[in-house]
Each structure stands twice: as C-alpha cells, then as structure tokens.
C-alpha cells in the first residue's frame, strides 16, 4: 500500500475536524483549537506545513457530552470511530481520538489497536485557584501519564526526551511501569481528572496529559470566549485570548523554527485501506 504524505494526512484529518466542530456548533459544545493546530491557525491560516496531527481542547463537561452524543449517533458517521479507554480496552491513552477507519496507522513502538488517521481531543479539567495549587495538582497527572505511556511501549526508547536527568531515570521508570501495567495508571488518572471542577477553577489544563508542566497550565478565563478564524477551507474556533495562550506555552510563536526542526513529532505512517 502507498504511504500517505503529510499533506494527504492533513486533508483527511481536516474533514474529521470539520465533522466534530460542526457537531459542537450544533450542540453548543465548547471547543477550541490548541497546541500546534492553534499556531497553524494564527500563523498559517491552516496547518503548520509539516504538522502531522490535529489538536483541540474541550472543557470536561462538554467533552463528556460530546462522547455521549457520539455514542448515541455514531451510525450517522459511518467512516468514523471513537478511540478512548471506554471504547477500546487496548487503547493506551486517556485523551480521545476520532479516527477515519478508511485508513490505517502504523505506530512506532506501540501495539496496533485499529486506529486510522485521527484527531486528538484533550479534555481540560480544573486544576485549582492558585498557580501553586495548579502546578502541584497538575504534576501528579504528569507523573501518572508518564508511567501510563511507558507501560504501553513495546520496547524502551529515549524518543523525544532531552533532559539528562529524565534520560537517566527513564529506563527504571519504563521497567516499573511495565511491571504495574497501564490499567492501574489509567484508573488513577481517571480519578484525578474529576477531582476539581473546570468551571469553578481559576486554572485549567489537561491533567491527564500535562507533559509541559507549568506551560500546560492556563487561567481558565483565557478560554471563556472563542472566535471563529479561517483554517484551510473552513473556519474553526480558537480562544479569543489566543496570543496569551500561545506566548505562555511557546514564547514568540510567530518565528519559524530552524529548518532542521520543521518535521512532524509523531512516530507513525498512514495508509489508505
């Protein structure tokens, strides 16, 4: 089978995003583009040319409502499938992926579980009312999600780890995680995610995948209002305070990275079935 190019994957995931965003608009679910997809919307009016995935955030209450809606109405979207812990026991993550099943993904260092070309949906939870509380609470999630990720790897790999300290401790963490197993860590993350209410917290973030630490913790008010902006041939919602969100996480996000760093950050190949 012929491998899809990055652009071909972008075109497939764009249609998934359009479908999910349309559902959110009709059902009045809150969502916004986030991470590299948000940079793409602001800087490129579409994808970052070398980006290989789509990221959106949803406040936990809206995220739960979307999953319930899809469970009840997935037959209306015959090419799409929901991947999360509830729908697929082998699925290794705590975020949800919406997959186009006309395609097949081959992941590096991960057992296959039927995923096609996909978009990522990150549930945002409350983290607390002070930055100190939010960081302490969020780092619990970061540690658990790191263990969970390592528990689902087929073999040990340094991958994108750059810190010398993290490189040193990564192999013992890998062994410990494999011994305990992903189900334990997923259970703990599931409990942690629902401790603090999104709408009653001053600080929010994706506690089940808080991989950038303090940079992944935001004042909730930055997401309280959204605006529609062009993205490829459609329009999608981004936080009205997008500049604050992006500068907090990336610094001067309008500067292109060095050419050597203009590559996708996932380890997978995609094929049309």
HELIX and SHEET records of a PDB file:
HELIX    1   1 UNK A    6  UNK A   27  1                                  22    
HELIX    2   2 UNK A   35  UNK A   39  1                                   5    
HELIX    3   3 UNK A   40  UNK A   44  3                                   5    
HELIX    4   4 UNK A   60  UNK A   73  1                                  14    
HELIX    5   5 UNK A   74  UNK A   76  5                                   3    
HELIX    6   6 UNK A  131  UNK A  151  1                                  21    
HELIX    7   7 UNK A  164  UNK A  180  1                                  17    
HELIX    8   8 UNK A  182  UNK A  193  1                                  12    
HELIX    9   9 UNK A  198  UNK A  200  5                                   3    
HELIX   10  10 UNK A  207  UNK A  209  5                                   3    
HELIX   11  11 UNK A  213  UNK A  216  5                                   4    
HELIX   12  12 UNK A  220  UNK A  223  5                                   4    
HELIX   13  13 UNK A  242  UNK A  250  1                                   9    
HELIX   14  14 UNK A  259  UNK A  261  5                                   3    
SHEET    1   A 5 UNK A  32  UNK A  33  0                                        
SHEET    2   A 5 UNK A  55  UNK A  59 -1                                        
SHEET    3   A 5 UNK A 117  UNK A 128  1                                        
SHEET    4   A 5 UNK A  96  UNK A 100 -1                                        
SHEET    5   A 5 UNK A  80  UNK A  83 -1                                        
SHEET    1   B 5 UNK A  32  UNK A  33  0                                        
SHEET    2   B 5 UNK A  55  UNK A  59 -1                                        
SHEET    3   B 5 UNK A 117  UNK A 128  1                                        
SHEET    4   B 5 UNK A 203  UNK A 205 -1                                        
SHEET    5   B 5 UNK A 218  UNK A 219 -1                                        
SHEET    1   C 2 UNK A 103  UNK A 107  0                                        
SHEET    2   C 2 UNK A 268  UNK A 272 -1                                        
SHEET    1   D 2 UNK A 226  UNK A 231  0                                        
SHEET    2   D 2 UNK A 234  UNK A 239 -1                                        
END                                                                             
